[in-house]
Amino acid sequence: MAGKPKLHYFNGRGRMESIRWLLASAGVEFEEKFIETPEDLDKLKNDGSLMFQQVPMVEIDGMKMVQTRAILNYIATKYNLYGKDIKERALIDMYTEGMADLNEMILVLPLCPPDQKEAKIAQIKEKVTDRYLPVFEKVLKSHGQDYLVGNRLSRADIHLVELLYYVEELDPSLMANFPLLKALKTRISNLPPVKKFLQPGSQRKPPISEEDLEKESLSMTGKPKLHYFNGQGRMESIR
Ligand SMILES: N[C@@H](CCC(=O)N[C@@H](CS)C(=O)NCC(=O)O)C(=O)O
């Protein structure tokens, strides 16, 4: 029997979190090896484990898989979460690519310079309520089923629910006009493996803090990353 998949990434959400969500929702146990220092990353790079010298990397079924989407595609296919035919798969791909676009905006938000952050958040909120959530609310309304595609659980539901948790963290009122999405979130959250993943102490990661960001940047570059205005102020002594 193959061992558990082993996930190599920082101890934070980043690009690995959707992989954690998908595995956990499929009821698959996994191990994690966190990158904590520049040396940890160098080791992976130098031993040839990283095809493009980047993480996420997942050891699974004798492979060292990189590229987030490739990893997600493999897991979704393996655990039958990718539709029953190519048309369902095409729908799932369209939905999940839209979700990935929104997820990316939220993912890079902590990297936004402080003086631009408010405007960026406003822009994301507008995209959430005017572009992305209406699409998925409309899909659910159009067929009246419990899942986005094919009347059964697929990766599209799992990625969407992950995203809805982030949207709620940003501002819970953003969900106000989307009753079917709220119901989907509750329904999927109550599936036993998802419920388990949502419990405190699971491998789900919290939002990134300034401190984590600093650590992650340190483990990527070996250099501390300073977030401040281009002026002396309180940062100057730290410089
Ligand atoms: N397209 C890649 C992008 C991976 C990526 O940008 N990884 C970052 C960490 S989140 C990284 O390893 N950066 C180091 C580098 O590019 O040298 C994916 O989706 O996996």
The ligand as a MOL file (V3000), in Angstrom:
LIG
                    3D

  0  0  0     0  0            999 V3000
M  V30 BEGIN CTAB
M  V30 COUNTS 20 19 0 0 0
M  V30 BEGIN ATOM
M  V30 1 N 3.2270 28.0220 -10.7660 0
M  V30 2 C 3.7880 27.5560 -9.5380 0
M  V30 3 C 4.2710 28.7380 -8.7450 0
M  V30 4 C 4.9810 28.2770 -7.4970 0
M  V30 5 C 5.5950 29.4060 -6.7130 0
M  V30 6 O 5.6000 30.5780 -7.1160 0
M  V30 7 N 6.1560 29.0390 -5.5670 0
M  V30 8 C 6.8450 29.9730 -4.7290 0
M  V30 9 C 6.3910 29.8170 -3.2910 0
M  V30 10 S 4.6600 30.1190 -3.1320 0
M  V30 11 C 8.3120 29.6040 -4.8070 0
M  V30 12 O 8.6790 28.4520 -4.6660 0
M  V30 13 N 9.1620 30.5940 -5.0660 0
M  V30 14 C 10.5810 30.4130 -5.1350 0
M  V30 15 C 11.1300 30.7220 -6.4760 0
M  V30 16 O 10.3600 31.0040 -7.4110 0
M  V30 17 O 12.3510 30.6760 -6.5960 0
M  V30 18 C 2.7300 26.7830 -8.7580 0
M  V30 19 O 1.5310 27.0880 -8.8690 0
M  V30 20 O 3.0850 25.8380 -8.0590 0
M  V30 END ATOM
M  V30 BEGIN BOND
M  V30 1 1 1 2
M  V30 2 1 2 3
M  V30 3 1 2 18
M  V30 4 1 3 4
M  V30 5 1 4 5
M  V30 6 2 5 6
M  V30 7 1 5 7
M  V30 8 1 7 8
M  V30 9 1 8 9
M  V30 10 1 8 11
M  V30 11 1 9 10
M  V30 12 2 11 12
M  V30 13 1 11 13
M  V30 14 1 13 14
M  V30 15 1 14 15
M  V30 16 2 15 16
M  V30 17 1 15 17
M  V30 18 2 18 19
M  V30 19 1 18 20
M  V30 END BOND
M  V30 END CTAB
M  END
